Amino acid sequence: MSQTPTRADFDQYMVPNYAPQTAIPVRGEGSRLWDQEGKEYIDFAGGIAVNALGHCHPVLVDALTEQANKLWHLANVYTNEPALKLAQALVERTFADKVFLCSSGGEANEAALKLARRWAYNEHGEHKDKIISFRQSFHGRTFFTVSVGGQPKYSQGFGPIPGGILHAEFNDLEAVRELMGDDTCAVMVEPMQGEGGIVPATQEFLEGLRALCDEHQALLIFDEVQTGVGRSGSLYAYMEYGVTPDVLTSAKSLGGGFPVGAMLTTDAIAPAMAIGTHGSTYGGNALASAVALAAVEYIDTPEVLEGVKHRHDLFREHLEAINRQYGVFKEIRGMGMLMGAQMSEEYEGRAKEILPLAIEEGLMALIAGPNVLRMAPSLVIPEADIREGMARLERAVARLVAGQ
Ligand SMILES: Cc1ncc(COP(=O)(O)O)c(C=O)c1O
């Protein structure tokens, strides 16, 4: 391909599992992006909750280039300094004692689920293999994680689904209690469902899950792939709730745009992942770890985390103002820089119609299911970009309402 690539090349050369927008961004800085034509966009999408410090943040660029000139990759026959520093940084900042590094959220969850099964097998025997998760949950696209995820459309049509997986209604503790038994090995839950529509767990629900897991000697796994690394306004959302899991998974914001994932657990559970039980060629890659370490150290400061809460309030005020004028939203919800606006009855199921209108107005946003407009911008998005992005969103909403 010698000429400048176009959107038509996607259809010609790529497997058709995505339907990307027509515009092709070529440059980003902070919360602004520019496409091939030089058109500028404000980024409320954040690469689906990934670009935690926006685009090309100097701290991440420096970490990446410094490491790129030193050492990229060894595989796990050797360890490396950035991976060790990242693991230590995560341990020192969380409940965890041990870390497994990988390259994505799906892999982190795959590791968590395998750890839970092997821990239960070793400690309690073969019978303790049931995994409980929640309808509408999303845990990744590996076959185990789509099976545990609560959206059957992602697991159907791929042959027999792995057994021992049960689904309950999210935020319904009684439903979990009914499924729970001595054969329960783990409960996997997002503290706030992301793909499922930006639905926060209630305090009682997470506290209740913790108590049920303790009662039945099952592991509580928090999938913080979307909520983690500052997005909730705390380093991890479990800290907002004060409910501590046994296993936590992290990715997305962890690398600020560089592919990296992590599974965190305790000294009591980690030994189940003994030599040879699991692995990943790229897990703990030096380049990825150096970037993630810089991201964690930069984000886990009072300035950034308090800034996330302040920006949340600004987002909410703007969204409420838009809604007062146009009445398109039924509810505005979320935590920190992960927010959802559920469409009102009149506009039920039409969230995705806003996206192309927003793109035309110069704004990138997301949806979470057909009925929720989702925003997952940079944690440090400048206030001026919030104001301008909201002005563009308002124009997009006005056009939706006017039927243009
Ligand atoms: C809660 C949650 N878990 C897991 C994943 C999967 O992560 P990845 O796409 O990096 O494999 C996602 C991605 O959207 C997610 O939101």
PDBQT file of the ligand as one rigid body, heavy atoms in Angstrom, charges set to zero:
ROOT
HETATM    1  C1  LIG A 501     -14.580  -4.623  32.689  1.00  0.00    +0.000 C 
HETATM    2  C2  LIG A 501     -13.764  -5.119  31.527  1.00  0.00    +0.000 A 
HETATM    3  N1  LIG A 501     -13.099  -6.268  31.643  1.00  0.00    +0.000 NA
HETATM    4  C3  LIG A 501     -12.342  -6.737  30.633  1.00  0.00    +0.000 A 
HETATM    5  C4  LIG A 501     -12.251  -6.074  29.434  1.00  0.00    +0.000 A 
HETATM    6  C5  LIG A 501     -11.410  -6.636  28.319  1.00  0.00    +0.000 C 
HETATM    7  O1  LIG A 501     -10.215  -5.936  28.201  1.00  0.00    +0.000 OA
HETATM    8  P1  LIG A 501      -9.346  -6.079  26.877  1.00  0.00    +0.000 P 
HETATM    9  O2  LIG A 501     -10.158  -5.583  25.737  1.00  0.00    +0.000 OA
HETATM   10  O3  LIG A 501      -8.105  -5.265  27.164  1.00  0.00    +0.000 OA
HETATM   11  O4  LIG A 501      -9.012  -7.535  26.738  1.00  0.00    +0.000 OA
HETATM   12  C6  LIG A 501     -12.941  -4.864  29.270  1.00  0.00    +0.000 A 
HETATM   13  C7  LIG A 501     -12.882  -4.148  27.991  1.00  0.00    +0.000 C 
HETATM   14  O5  LIG A 501     -13.745  -3.355  27.642  1.00  0.00    +0.000 OA
HETATM   15  C8  LIG A 501     -13.719  -4.379  30.340  1.00  0.00    +0.000 A 
HETATM   16  O6  LIG A 501     -14.408  -3.229  30.234  1.00  0.00    +0.000 OA
ENDROOT
TORSDOF 0
